[in-house]
């Protein structure tokens, strides 16, 4: 029988609208929506979708910059049982068309900028276009929206229904659509109640809305009656000013954002005393940077390690465990995380292997990709399902997870396993190195060999050859770098992950296909 008692995110927002209708829910620049208005607009979006024939399980896609309308379309759609596929607006025309086809989107909410981007492949896009910014990109959103006071037909959302399709960043290959259920999103809300989210929460959102990292803060804040303050484009000075103006209590940032904030010359001038908890995730967070944040920024710092695919989450409360900043913390309550070897055999906690996890926050699978969905799973001897992370790590004697590297990033050179993170850690010790990424490149002699892409600090003048000699003097014989390339910056995703695939392709495109002798 259907679960009639399930209370998902849209239901929780409706409850907040009944209890505190005038409380601010969404803020962007000078615009603010209270809970009564948010709930009513969600109803109008849901009713509009139903009017146009969409039913539970149908998919809509959104590709646009951060806006209040973006949030309304997202939340109104899931209230109607319609699945949302948020797509990055900076994807290529071909990339967007491919993801729209994979999602099977019946409606495409887009901005004028995205419409211009997809113009070369317009004939491949069959979804009806709605201009979310009221531009000429499609039907005008404000005209499409049902009149004020329109109520949708009631939909009893079931916990196993799909909530959204999040496309992976594609840092290691073609993006895959990750299916999240309504139950997973509710579980995320429940976890956030243990992290201090509640009616007095003010969350400052700095990462685009298509990112799962963003949704893990936006949805719980609204479901629990707090206020979401949106930023259009991340800027350190604007972030600090908004934090002070709105008395921000919670925020989620990626490590590269923390790095820029802590380096801002006016950081100390802003009143950040309202901050209760800062989160980080999505990319490696150095122990030194964590320590600096703890020292100079009021409030706690929690690093969350996990994947959009779900499985297991580790949490590190940096304030409580200052001696564990080199780790990503321990598994959250109800999250079972283990290690396996290449053959799928379970390893002991002190051994090094691939991290797998089981919890209520596990994806249903990859959308329309059954083979890849099967490959992403591991089952223990009792048949319990886990999601494979692709990360290599080990647990210390206190159960804290130490990440070694990405499995796909591991370099096999002359039969030896080389973890790029080990080499990157050495290079970061050089006084003139600001950023670094190590990738494996083809080598006729060794099969693969490590190559470093380095960004120097402002004013630094170290030559690549000198840096190569210095680094190889610190590294073990089998770890030695074949070359160092100096770059102005490293390509990163919106959540701060270095796009190593792009570095490899750029190096090969420059005619340097073989990096070793």
N, C-alpha and C positions, 0 to 999 in steps of 0.2 A: 504493500500500500504506500502511496505517497506520504512523505513526511510533512504533515500539516503544521508541525510545531517549529519548523526551521525558521530562524530569523536572520536574514542576510543583511548585507550592507545597506541596500535601499530601504529596508524596513527599519533599520536602526536610525537612519537619517530622518525618516518620517516621524519616528518617536521623538527625536530631538526637536523637530518642528512643533510638535504638540506640547512639549514641556517648556521650551524656551524659544518661542517664535521670533523674538526680537534680537536674539543674540547673533552677532556677526559670524557668518559661516565662511564666506569667501571675500578676500580683499585683493585687488590689483590696482596699483596706482591710487587714484582718487575714487575708484568705484568699489562699492561694498554691497554684498547681498546678505540679508539675514536668513535664518533657517526657514521661516515661513515662505519667503520668496524663493529660496533654493528648492524647497519641496514642491511648490506650485509649478516652477519651471521644469523640474524633472517630470512632473505629470504631463505637462504640455508636450515635451519631447516624446515621451512614451506614447501619448495619444496620437501624435503626428505619425509616428512609425506604424502604429496599428492601422490608422486611416489609410496608409499607403500600402497595406497588405503584408507587412512584416509580422512574423510570428516567432514565438520562442525557438531559439536555435539558429535563426537567420543571423547573418553577420553584416555589420557595418564597419567601414574603415574611416579613420580620422588621420589627416596629415596636415598639420598647421603649427604655427607658433603657439606658445602658451597664451591662453585667454580664458575668460570666464565662460564663454560659449563652449569652449573645448570641454571643460568640466561638466557643463550642463548636458551636452550631447552624450558624454560617456555615462554619466549616472542615470540619465533618463532612459538610455538604451537598456542598461542592465535591469532597470525596474520593469521593463517590458519583456524581460527574458531574452533580449537580443544580445548577441555576442559582439564585443568591441575589439577591433584590431587597430591599435594605435601604431602608426607608421612614421618613421623619421622623415621630416620634410626635406632633408638634405640628401636623400638617396637619389641615385641616377634615375632618369626616366624609365629605363629598362628595368631597374631594380624595383621601383614602385609598381610598375605594371605586373611584374612577376609575383610580387607579394599580394597584390589585389586578386590576382587569379588564384593563387594558392589558398587565400582566405575564403574565396567565393563570395566576396562582398557584394551585397545588393545595392548599398548606398555608399557614396564616397563623400565625406565632409572634408573640404579642402579650402586652402587659402588661395588668393590670387597668385602668390609667388609659386606655390606648388603647381597650379594650373599651367603657368608658363613653363615650368620645368618638364611637365609630362606632355607638353604639346607635340613633340615628335612621335609619341606612341599613343596618341589620343584614340586612334581607331581600335586599339587593343583593349581599351578600358570600357567595359559594358555597364559598370555600376552607374546608377543615377547620381549626378553631381549636385551637391548642395554647397553653396559658398558660405562657409562658416563665418567669414568676415564681411558678409553682405557686399561682396565685390561682384565682378562679372565672371567669376570662376564657375558658376553654375546657378541653379535656382537660389534666390535670395533667402538666406536663413530666416530672417525676421518675417518674411512673407510665408515661408514654408511652415513655420511654427504655428500650432493650433492656437486659437484665440484664448485670451485670459479666462481662467475658470474652467477650461476643458479638462475633464477627467478621463483617464484611460480605463479600458476594461481591466478588471482585476486579474492579475497573473499570480498564481501560487508557485513561486520559484522553488525548485527542488535543489538540495545541497549538491547533487552531482552534476547539475547543469553547468555548461561552460559559461564562464563569466567574461573572459577575455582571451585573446591570442596575442602573446607578446613575442615579437620576433627577436631572436638572439642577435647580438651585435655584429656577428659575422667577422669577428677578429681572427678566426682560424678557418673560415670557409663561408659557404652560402648560408644566409640566415635561415633558421628553422622556426616555425610557429609553435610556441609553447602554450599549451592549453591549461588554463587555470580554472578551477571550479568555484562556484559560490561558496562551497564549504571551505576551500583553501583561503579565500579572502576573509571569511569570518574568523578562521583560525588565526590569521595575521592580526586581526583586531583584538582577539583575546590575548595574544602574546603582548601586544602593546599596552594593555591594561597593567601588565606587570612591570612596565618600563615607565610608568608615570603619566601616561596619556589619560586625559579626562576632560571635563567641561571647561577647565581653565587653561587648557593647552593652547598655545599660539605657535603654530608650525610655519617656519619660513621655508618655502620651496624654491630651490635654485636650479634644479635639473629639469630638462624638458619632460612633458607629461607622457610621452610615449615610453619612458623608461620604467621598468619594474621597480627600480630603486626609489623613484618618486612615488609610485602608487603605494608602496609599503608605508609611506608616511601620510599621504593625502587621505587615503580611505579610512584608516583608523582615526585620524584627527576628526573627520566629519562624522563618522559613525558614533564617536564618543562625545560629540557636542562641542568640540574645540573650534578654533579659528584657523583657517589656512590663508596665509599671506603668500601670494604668487609673485615671482619675479619673471620679467620677460626674458632678459638676457643677463647672465651672471656678470657682475662687476663688483670688485671688492669694496670700493667706497660706497656703492649703493647698498650692498649687503649689510655693511656695518651701520649705515644710517637707518635702514629699515629695522634692523635688530633693536636699535635704540628707540626708534619712534613707536614701534608696536609692542615693545616689551616682550620680545620673542622668548619663548621658553624651550622650544625644541627645534632642531634643524638637522637635516641630513646632507652631508657634504662628502665629496670624494677626496682622496688624499691630495690631489694636485690643487684643489680649491683651498684646503687647509694650508698648504704650502704658500700659496699666494696671499691668503689672509694674514698669516703670521708674519710675512715679510713686508706688509704694507706699513709705510712710515708713520701713518696716523692711527695705527691699531689701538694704541694705549689711550687715545683721546676719547674713545667711544665708551658709553656706559652699557656694558653687557651683563650687568649684575642680575638681570631677570632670567638669564639662561640657566635652565635646570639640567638639560641633557642634550648633548650633541652626538650624532651618529656618524659612522663612516662605513663605507662598503664599496664593493665594485672593483677595487684595485688594491695592490699591496700598499701598506701603510707603515712607514719606517718607525722603529722604536724611538729614534731621536725626535722625530716630528711629533709623535704622541706625547712625549715628555714635555716638549715645548708648549703644546696646547694645554696640557694639565697645569703647567706652571703659570701661564699668563692669561688664560681665558676662564672666567668663572663657570662653575657647573661641572657636571660629570661628562665623561667621554666613553661611549660604548662603540666598540668596533663589532660589526656584524659580518660574519663570514657565511656565505651561502651562494646559491645560484638561482637564477630565474626559474630553472627547472624544479627547484625545491629539493626535498630530500631531507637534509639536515641543516640546521643553523647553529653556528658557534657564536657565543657572545663573550666579549672581553670588557668587563667593567674596569677601565684603565685606572680609575681613582682607587679602587679597592685592591688591585693587583699590579702595583707599580713595578714589581719585579718580574712581571710576565709580559712586558710590552713587546717582546720579540715573538709572541704567540698571537693567535687569533681567538684565544679564549677556550672555554669548555662548551660542550653541547648544551643548548637550551633545554629546559624541562620538557620531557616528552619527545626529545630528539635523540635517536639512536644512531651513532656514527661509528663506522668501523673502517678497517684498512684491508685491502686485498692485493694480491700480487698479479702478475701478468696473466697467470692461468686461472684467475678467479678464486684462488684459495685465500681463506681468511688468515690474516697475520696477527701477531701479538701487538699490543699497544706501543711497545718500544721499537718495533720494526718499521721500516719505511715502505709505504705502498700507496695505492690509489685510495682516496677518501670516498666512501659511499655513505649514504644517509637515508634514514626512514623517519617519517613524521607525518603529521596531518597536512603539512604544506608540501605535498608532492604533486607535480604536474600530472594531468591525465594522460599526456603523451604529446608527441609532436603532430601538429595538424596535417592530416593526409600523408603522413610519412610513417607507416607501420614498421618498416624495417629499422629505421633510425630510432623509433620509440623502443623497440625491443633491445637494440644495442645499448641504450641508455640505462637499462635495468640490470640489477644483480639480485639474486635470491639466495638467502642463506639456507642451511641444511633443513630448516623447518618450513621453507617456502615463503618466508617473509620478504616482501619486496623492498628494495632499496634503489635509489637513484645514484648513478655513477657521476662523480664530479669532474673527472679528468684532471684533478689536482693530486699532486704527490705530497705526502706529509707523514708525520709521526706524532704520537702523543708522548708528552713528558711524564715524569713520575707522578705528577699531580693531576693528570688527565687533561692538560692544556694542549691544544693542537698547534704544532709547528709546521707551517707550510714550507715545502721545499721548492716546488715549482709546478708548472703546468705539465701534464703528461705529454701533450702535443708539442710543448716547447723543449722537452728534453732532447739533448744532442747525444747521439751515439757516434763517438769518434774512435776509430781503431778498436772497436769492441768495448770501449769504456763509456759508462753513462756520465754525462756532464750536465749539471743543472745550471741554467743561465743565471738564476737568482744568486748563486754562490759567487759567480764572476762579477755580477752587477754590484754586489755588496762590497767587493774589493775595490772596484773602480770608484764607487761613491766616497771612499775614504780619501781620495786625492783631493787636495784643497781647491783645485780649479774645475772640478767636475760638478755640474749642476744637475744633470739628468743623464740616464744611460739605459740602453736596452741591448741585450746580447741575444743573437739569433744564430741558428745553425745554418751553414751554407754548404753546398756540395763541394766535395774535395776528392780528386782522383786518388789521392794517396790514402786518405783516412775515411772516406765515405762521407763524413760530415766534419766540419771544423767550426769553432766558435768565432764570430765576428762581432765587434762592439760598435754601436752607434752612440756617439757621445755629444752632449750639449755642454759647452763650457760656460762658466759663470761670466757675468759681464766684466769686461776688461781683461779676461784671461787670455794668454797667448801661447799656451802649451801646444806644441806641434803634435800631430797624430803619431808620428814615429817615436817621439819621446814618451808619450803616454803609453804607447804599446810596450816599450821597453820597461817602463816602470811597472805596469800591471803584470807583465809576465815574470818580473822579478819577485812578485808577491804570490803568484799562483803556482799550483803543483804542475808537474811536467805534463800530465795528460790534459790539464785544463787550459793550457796556454792559448792565447788568442792568435788567430792568423792575421788579423788586421784591426785597425781602429779607424773609423770614419767620423769626421767632425760634422755635425749637423747644427743648423740654427735652432731647430725644435724637432720634437718627436711627434708623429701623428698619433692622436689619441681619440678614443670614442668619447661620447658625452658623459660616460661614467668614469673616465680617467684611465681606461685600459690602453696600454700602448698597442697600436695596430702593427704587430710584428710582421704580419703578412705583407703589409704595404712597404715596410722597410726592405724586406727580402726581394719583393718585386722591383722596387726602385733600384736596388743594387744590381740586380740581374739585367734590368733594362739599360743600365749604363754600360753594359758589355763586360761586367765582372762576374760572369756566371760561375767561375770556379775560384773559391777563396783560399784554397790550400794547395800546397805543392805535393 
